Amino acid sequence: MEEMRRGVPTWQDELASLMDGGVQYDGSPIDLTADTESRSKSSGFGSGSGSESVESLKDQVTGFMKSWGEMLMDLAIGCKDIVQQMVVTEDSFVVRKLRKPAAKVSKKLSFLNDYLPEDRDPVHAWPVIFFVFLLALTALSFSSDHDRSVPVLKKIRLHPTSASRVLLPDGRYLAYQELGVSADRARHSLIVPHSFLSSRLSGIPGVKESLLKDYGVRLVSYDLPGFGESDPHRARNLSSSASDMIDLAAALGIVDKFWLLGYSSGSVHVWAAMRYFPDQIAGVAMVAPMINPYEPSMTKEETAKTWEQWQRKRKFMYFLARRWPSLLPFSYRRSFLSGNLEPLDKWMSMSLGEKDKLVITDPVFEDFYQRNVEESVRQGTAKPFVEEAGLQVSNWGFSLPEFHMQKKCRTNGVLSWLMSMYSESECELIGFRKPIHIWQGMDDRVTPPSVTDYISRVIPEAYVHRLPNEGHFSYFYFCDECHKQIFSAIFGEPRGPVELLEQRTETHKPDHPNTGSSDTSTTKE
């Protein structure tokens, strides 16, 4: 047995053979004590003079970052290999799809290689040239943006309260402003609801007191609910807006029929008053009138002509106001409710014509615009603006064709129909039977002329004054001659204020030749 074992290597011999240059075990006992003592001495244990070496936090962070860097490098190399195998190889999908088009383009542009040095490979030279071109283009773009003058945004200031207010039947207060002749001498009363981002201070911008006196006009403008110094309305709609005008007229002692003037989106409230209180209105005048952009009675061509004039942001704001009005405050707080006064054309998201550009850059207009906006956002809340935007695009509850004056006969059968052919007793006139005057600038980019074309089609008895080369602001803001033309069209000849001894009579009649109410529309070119 011992002889057989001599020919077979023992497990000690096999273990020793696996250690290259290590300690060879010869079968003698191993002294573990000496090895332990030597390690203790080297590490400092058991001696009073040695100390334990501790790795610092900096070394730990450095090691951690090196490890992460190596891992990211390996990951990048792996992604590069994957991209090369799946995209750059000859059999990849991208190469197979782009090989033929790239070859055609390369063949057409091969003549550019003649401009390269002979020792330059086009494959390497053109990417470098293209990269340098992009760097130069970026540098030029940055330089031009840096040199461009940046407009300084004005701060919106809060002014002391100064408005007169009336108490409405529902307990709210409505702020108003009164210009022109006094109530006891007024020959005509004119009420003006303001447009979006405006206030009672707008009225007719820049109108002269002398012009109001010549025509005997008492001009009343007021803050819509939630604007300026007027109290907000809990459930505001077009019907309540029309009621506010009627209650304001009653509180101010306007007993006769009064005129309404609507500018831009302020016309929405004029349409509402025409619908709900037509008997108390003597007539209406509108400048660049706004309608519901989703009006169902508009043809596809009329809708397309209207919407194509607006920029994408304006269309998107209309969409939000109609579908998700709760998102509008976010946009408003970044613009006119941010505390800074943005340029007019920026927040309205529109491009202006040449005349309008001249108007809005005039210092007189800039001062007026700033003060008007400051009064409009006095209460600092987005709710009234969201309500106003919603009223413009929501279902109004009526349509403009209802104002068309026409004959309606009551027929309860064939006999009644035959009798109506020979008798007028069963027929009556429906629609708005008071004069309607509309002024439309043909270079208006805010309210396109297609809107007035639609109004003229559905209300043919309206007087439409088309104004060549005029824009949205140029005919209404600080234009003495324009204001005089408007007053002359709706009031006729200037007769001055009512004298104290003059007996007050009805001054506006539906058949007055200067105030409209004809069966055909007129156009002022």
C-alpha positions in Angstrom: 0.0 0.0 0.0 2.8 2.4 0.8 4.5 1.6 -2.4 1.4 2.4 -4.4 1.1 5.7 -2.5 4.6 6.6 -3.5 3.7 6.8 -7.1 0.6 9.0 -6.6 1.1 12.7 -5.7 -0.4 13.7 -2.3 -2.9 16.6 -2.0 -0.1 18.7 -0.4 2.0 18.3 -3.5 -0.9 19.3 -5.8 -1.7 22.4 -3.7 2.0 23.5 -3.7 2.2 23.1 -7.5 -0.7 25.6 -8.0 1.3 28.4 -6.2 3.7 30.0 -8.7 6.8 31.1 -6.8 4.9 30.8 -3.6 5.9 29.1 -0.4 6.5 25.4 -0.9 5.0 23.2 1.7 7.4 20.3 2.7 5.1 18.7 5.2 6.7 20.3 8.3 4.5 22.1 10.8 3.7 25.8 10.0 4.5 28.3 12.7 1.4 30.5 12.8 2.6 32.6 15.7 5.5 34.1 14.0 3.4 35.2 11.0 0.8 36.7 13.3 3.4 38.7 15.2 5.0 40.0 12.0 1.6 41.2 10.7 0.8 42.8 14.0 4.0 44.7 14.0 3.6 45.9 10.5 0.0 47.2 11.2 0.9 48.8 14.5 -1.2 46.6 16.7 0.5 45.7 20.0 3.0 48.6 19.9 2.6 51.9 21.6 4.5 53.9 18.9 2.4 52.9 15.8 -1.0 54.4 14.7 -3.8 53.1 12.5 -4.0 54.6 8.9 -7.5 55.9 8.0 -8.6 56.7 4.5 -9.9 60.4 4.3 -13.3 61.5 2.9 -11.6 63.2 -0.1 -9.9 59.9 -1.1 -13.2 58.0 -0.8 -15.0 60.6 -3.0 -12.2 60.6 -5.5 -12.3 56.8 -5.7 -16.0 56.8 -6.0 -15.9 59.3 -8.9 -13.2 57.4 -10.6 -15.2 54.3 -10.4 -18.3 56.0 -11.8 -16.2 57.6 -14.6 -14.9 54.2 -15.6 -18.4 52.8 -15.6 -19.8 55.6 -17.7 -16.8 55.2 -20.1 -17.6 51.5 -20.5 -21.3 52.4 -21.0 -20.4 54.9 -23.7 -18.1 52.5 -25.5 -20.9 49.9 -25.4 -23.5 52.3 -26.8 -21.0 53.3 -29.5 -20.5 49.7 -30.5 -24.2 49.1 -30.6 -24.8 52.2 -32.8 -21.9 51.1 -35.1 -23.3 47.6 -35.4 -27.0 48.7 -35.9 -26.7 52.0 -37.8 -23.3 52.4 -39.4 -22.8 49.0 -40.8 -23.6 48.2 -44.4 -26.5 46.0 -43.5 -28.2 48.4 -41.1 -31.7 49.8 -41.8 -30.5 53.4 -41.9 -27.7 52.8 -44.3 -29.9 50.8 -46.6 -32.6 53.6 -46.7 -30.2 56.5 -47.1 -27.5 54.9 -49.3 -29.2 55.8 -52.6 -30.4 59.4 -51.7 -26.9 60.1 -50.2 -25.2 58.9 -53.3 -27.4 61.1 -55.5 -26.7 64.2 -53.3 -23.0 63.4 -53.2 -22.9 63.1 -57.0 -24.6 66.4 -57.5 -22.3 68.2 -55.0 -19.1 66.4 -56.2 -18.1 69.6 -58.1 -17.4 71.2 -54.7 -14.5 68.8 -54.2 -12.6 70.8 -56.8 -12.2 73.7 -54.4 -10.5 71.5 -51.8 -6.7 71.0 -51.6 -5.4 67.9 -53.5 -4.1 66.4 -50.3 -7.4 66.6 -48.4 -9.9 63.8 -48.3 -13.4 65.1 -48.9 -14.8 62.6 -46.5 -12.9 64.2 -43.6 -12.7 67.8 -44.9 -16.4 68.6 -45.4 -17.5 67.6 -41.9 -14.9 69.9 -40.5 -16.0 72.8 -42.8 -19.6 72.2 -41.9 -18.8 72.2 -38.2 -16.8 75.4 -38.4 -19.7 77.0 -40.4 -22.2 76.1 -37.6 -19.9 77.6 -35.0 -19.5 80.9 -37.0 -23.3 81.1 -37.5 -23.9 80.6 -33.8 -21.4 83.3 -32.9 -23.0 85.7 -35.3 -26.5 85.0 -34.0 -25.4 85.6 -30.5 -23.7 88.8 -31.4 -26.7 90.2 -33.2 -29.0 89.3 -30.3 -26.6 90.9 -27.9 -26.4 94.1 -29.8 -30.1 94.4 -30.4 -31.8 96.9 -28.2 -34.0 95.3 -25.5 -37.1 97.3 -24.7 -37.3 98.3 -21.1 -40.5 97.0 -19.5 -42.5 99.6 -17.5 -43.8 98.8 -14.1 -47.5 98.8 -13.4 -48.4 101.2 -10.7 -51.3 101.3 -8.3 -53.2 104.6 -8.2 -55.5 106.0 -5.6 -59.2 105.3 -6.1 -60.9 108.2 -8.0 -64.0 106.8 -9.7 -67.6 107.7 -9.1 -69.7 104.7 -8.3 -73.4 103.8 -8.3 -75.2 101.1 -6.3 -76.9 98.5 -8.5 -80.1 96.6 -7.4 -78.2 93.4 -6.6 -75.9 95.3 -4.1 -72.8 95.6 -6.3 -71.1 98.9 -7.0 -70.3 100.0 -10.6 -67.6 102.5 -11.3 -68.1 105.0 -14.1 -66.7 108.2 -15.7 -68.8 111.0 -17.1 -67.6 113.5 -19.8 -69.4 116.2 -21.8 -72.4 118.2 -20.9 -74.4 117.9 -17.7 -77.4 115.6 -17.3 -79.9 118.4 -17.5 -78.5 119.8 -20.7 -77.6 116.6 -22.6 -79.2 116.3 -26.0 -77.7 112.8 -26.5 -76.6 110.2 -23.9 -73.9 107.9 -25.1 -72.8 104.8 -23.0 -69.5 103.1 -23.8 -68.6 99.6 -22.5 -64.9 99.1 -22.7 -62.9 96.3 -24.4 -60.6 93.6 -23.0 -57.7 94.9 -20.8 -59.3 98.3 -20.6 -61.3 100.4 -18.2 -63.7 103.3 -17.9 -60.8 105.6 -18.6 -60.8 104.7 -22.2 -64.3 105.9 -23.3 -63.5 107.5 -26.7 -59.7 108.0 -26.4 -58.7 111.7 -26.9 -62.2 113.0 -27.5 -62.4 116.8 -27.2 -64.7 118.4 -24.7 -65.6 121.0 -27.3 -66.8 118.3 -29.6 -69.0 116.8 -26.9 -70.4 120.2 -26.2 -71.1 121.0 -29.9 -73.2 117.9 -30.2 -74.7 118.1 -26.7 -73.3 114.7 -25.8 -73.2 113.2 -22.3 -70.5 110.5 -22.5 -70.7 107.8 -19.9 -68.1 105.0 -19.7 -67.9 102.4 -16.9 -65.8 99.5 -15.6 -67.1 96.1 -16.3 -67.6 93.8 -13.3 -64.2 93.0 -11.7 -62.4 95.6 -13.8 -61.1 98.9 -12.3 -63.1 99.9 -9.3 -66.3 97.9 -10.1 -67.3 95.0 -7.9 -67.1 91.5 -9.5 -70.2 89.5 -10.5 -70.8 86.1 -9.1 -72.4 84.6 -12.2 -71.5 86.9 -15.0 -73.0 86.4 -18.5 -74.2 88.5 -21.4 -77.7 89.0 -20.0 -76.2 90.4 -16.7 -73.9 92.6 -18.7 -76.9 94.1 -20.6 -78.7 94.6 -17.3 -75.7 96.5 -15.8 -76.0 99.0 -18.6 -79.7 99.5 -18.1 -79.3 99.8 -14.3 -76.4 102.3 -14.7 -78.6 104.5 -17.0 -81.4 104.5 -14.5 -79.1 105.3 -11.6 -77.7 108.3 -13.6 -81.1 109.6 -14.4 -81.0 108.8 -18.1 -84.8 108.6 -18.8 -84.6 109.0 -22.6 -83.4 106.4 -25.0 -79.6 106.3 -25.2 -77.0 105.5 -27.7 -74.4 102.7 -27.3 -70.8 102.8 -28.7 -68.8 99.6 -28.8 -65.1 99.4 -29.8 -63.4 96.1 -30.6 -64.4 93.4 -28.0 -66.6 96.0 -26.2 -69.1 95.4 -29.0 -69.9 92.1 -27.4 -71.8 93.9 -24.7 -73.5 96.2 -27.2 -74.8 93.1 -29.1 -76.1 91.8 -25.7 -78.0 95.1 -25.0 -79.5 95.0 -28.5 -80.8 91.6 -27.8 -82.2 92.0 -24.3 -83.2 95.7 -24.1 -83.8 96.9 -27.6 -86.6 99.3 -26.6 -84.4 101.4 -24.4 -81.7 102.0 -27.1 -81.8 104.9 -29.6 -79.1 103.4 -31.8 -75.7 101.8 -31.8 -72.3 102.6 -33.2 -69.4 100.2 -33.4 -65.8 100.6 -34.4 -64.0 97.4 -35.5 -66.7 95.3 -33.9 -65.9 91.9 -32.5 -68.2 88.9 -32.9 -68.0 85.3 -31.6 -65.2 83.7 -33.7 -67.2 80.4 -33.5 -70.4 82.0 -34.8 -72.3 79.0 -36.3 -74.1 81.2 -38.9 -70.8 82.1 -40.6 -70.0 80.3 -43.8 -66.8 78.2 -44.1 -65.3 80.9 -46.4 -66.1 83.7 -43.9 -64.6 81.7 -41.0 -61.5 80.8 -43.0 -60.9 84.5 -44.0 -61.3 85.6 -40.3 -59.1 82.9 -38.7 -56.3 83.2 -41.3 -55.6 86.7 -40.2 -54.7 85.8 -36.7 -51.4 84.4 -35.4 -51.1 80.9 -33.8 -50.9 82.2 -30.3 -54.1 84.2 -30.7 -55.9 81.2 -32.1 -54.6 79.1 -29.2 -55.9 81.6 -26.7 -59.3 81.4 -28.3 -59.2 77.6 -28.1 -58.2 77.7 -24.4 -61.0 80.2 -23.6 -63.5 78.0 -25.2 -62.3 74.6 -24.0 -60.1 75.0 -21.0 -60.6 78.5 -19.5 -59.0 77.4 -16.2 -55.6 77.5 -18.0 -55.9 81.1 -18.9 -54.8 82.6 -15.6 -51.4 81.0 -16.1 -50.9 82.9 -19.3 -52.3 86.2 -17.9 -50.1 86.1 -14.8 -47.1 85.9 -17.1 -48.2 88.9 -19.2 -50.3 91.8 -18.1 -50.8 90.5 -14.5 -47.1 90.1 -14.0 -46.5 93.6 -12.8 -44.8 94.6 -16.0 -46.3 96.5 -18.9 -45.7 94.5 -22.1 -45.9 96.1 -25.6 -49.4 96.1 -26.9 -48.7 94.0 -30.0 -46.9 91.4 -27.9 -49.6 90.4 -25.5 -52.3 90.7 -28.1 -50.3 88.3 -30.4 -50.9 90.3 -33.5 -49.1 92.0 -36.3 -50.2 95.6 -37.0 -50.5 97.7 -40.1 -48.4 100.8 -40.8 -50.9 103.3 -39.4 -51.4 101.3 -36.2 -47.6 101.1 -35.7 -47.4 104.8 -35.8 -50.3 105.2 -33.4 -49.0 102.9 -30.7 -45.5 104.3 -30.7 -46.8 107.9 -30.1 -45.9 109.1 -26.6 -49.4 110.3 -26.0 -50.8 106.8 -26.8 -48.2 105.1 -24.7 -49.0 107.2 -21.6 -52.7 106.6 -22.1 -52.3 102.9 -22.7 -50.2 102.5 -19.5 -52.7 104.4 -17.3 -55.6 102.5 -18.8 -54.0 99.1 -18.3 -53.0 100.0 -14.7 -56.7 100.8 -14.0 -57.9 97.7 -15.7 -55.7 95.3 -13.6 -56.2 97.3 -10.3 -57.8 94.3 -8.5 -54.9 92.0 -9.5 -57.1 88.9 -10.2 -57.4 87.0 -13.4 -61.1 86.0 -12.9 -62.7 89.0 -14.7 -60.4 88.6 -17.7 -61.1 84.8 -17.8 -64.8 85.7 -17.7 -64.5 88.3 -20.5 -62.5 85.9 -22.7 -65.1 83.2 -22.1 -68.0 85.5 -23.0 -66.4 86.3 -26.4 -66.2 82.6 -27.5 -69.0 80.9 -25.6 -72.5 80.3 -26.8 -74.2 83.8 -26.7 -77.7 82.5 -26.6 -78.6 84.4 -29.7 -77.1 84.9 -33.2 -76.6 88.1 -35.2 -79.1 87.2 -38.0 -81.8 87.8 -35.3 -81.1 91.5 -35.6 -82.1 91.6 -39.3 -85.3 93.6 -39.6 -87.9 91.7 -41.5 -91.6 91.1 -41.6 -93.0 88.1 -39.7 -96.6 87.0 -40.2 -98.6 84.8 -37.9 -100.1 82.0 -39.9 -102.2 79.3 -38.2 -103.2 77.4 -41.3 -104.0 78.0 -45.0 -106.9 80.4 -44.3 -104.7 82.6 -42.1 -102.0 82.6 -44.7 -104.4 83.7 -47.4 -105.7 86.5 -45.2 -102.2 87.7 -44.5 -101.6 88.2 -48.2 -104.3 90.9 -48.2 -104.1 92.2 -44.6 -101.2 93.6 -42.5 -103.0 93.0 -39.2 -101.3 89.6 -38.6 -97.8 90.7 -39.6 -95.2 92.6 -37.6 -91.6 93.8 -38.0 -89.0 91.8 -36.0 -85.3 92.4 -35.5 -83.4 95.4 -34.3 -85.3 98.4 -35.7 -82.9 101.1 -34.6 -79.9 102.5 -36.6 -76.7 100.5 -36.7 -73.5 102.2 -37.8 -70.2 100.3 -38.2 -66.7 101.6 -39.0 -64.2 99.1 -40.3 -60.5 99.7 -41.1 -59.5 97.8 -44.2 -56.0 97.3 -42.8 -57.3 96.0 -39.5 -55.3 92.9 -38.4 -57.2 92.5 -35.1 -60.7 92.5 -36.3 -60.4 91.6 -40.0 -62.7 93.2 -42.6 -64.2 89.7 -43.2 -66.0 90.1 -39.8 -67.8 93.3 -41.0 -68.5 91.6 -44.4 -70.3 88.9 -42.4 -72.3 91.4 -40.4 -73.3 93.3 -43.5 -74.6 90.0 -45.0 -76.7 89.0 -42.1 -77.8 92.5 -41.1 -78.1 94.3 -44.5 -79.8 97.4 -43.1 -76.6 98.2 -41.1 -74.6 101.2 -42.3 -71.1 100.1 -42.9 -68.3 102.7 -43.3 -65.3 101.0 -44.8 -62.1 103.0 -44.2 -59.2 102.4 -46.6 -55.7 102.2 -45.1 -57.1 102.5 -41.5 -56.2 99.9 -38.9 -57.6 98.8 -35.5 -56.4 101.8 -33.6 -55.7 104.6 -36.1 -59.4 105.6 -36.6 -60.5 105.5 -33.0 -57.5 106.7 -30.9 -56.7 110.5 -30.7 -58.2 111.3 -34.1 -60.3 114.5 -33.8 -61.6 114.3 -37.4 -62.6 110.7 -37.0 -64.6 111.4 -33.8 -66.3 114.3 -35.6 -67.3 111.9 -38.5 -68.7 109.4 -36.0 -70.8 112.0 -34.2 -72.0 113.5 -37.5 -73.1 110.1 -38.8 -75.1 109.2 -35.7 -76.3 112.5 -34.4 -76.6 114.6 -37.5 -75.9 118.3 -37.4 -74.4 119.7 -34.2 -77.0 121.5 -32.2 -75.2 122.1 -29.0 -76.6 121.3 -25.5 -80.2 121.8 -24.6 -81.0 125.2 -23.4 -82.7 125.5 -20.0 -85.9 127.0 -21.6 -85.9 124.6 -24.5 -88.5 121.9 -24.2 -87.0 118.4 -24.3 -88.3 116.4 -27.2 -87.4 113.0 -28.7 -84.3 113.6 -30.7 -83.8 110.2 -32.3 -86.5 108.5 -34.5 -86.2 105.3 -36.4 -86.8 107.0 -39.7 -84.2 109.8 -39.3 -82.4 110.1 -42.6 -79.0 110.6 -40.9 -79.1 107.7 -38.5 -80.0 104.8 -40.7 -82.9 102.4 -40.6 -83.0 101.8 -44.3 -83.5 98.6 -46.1 -80.1 98.7 -47.9 -76.7 99.0 -46.4 -74.5 102.0 -47.3 -70.8 101.9 -47.6 -68.4 104.7 -47.0 -65.2 104.2 -49.0 
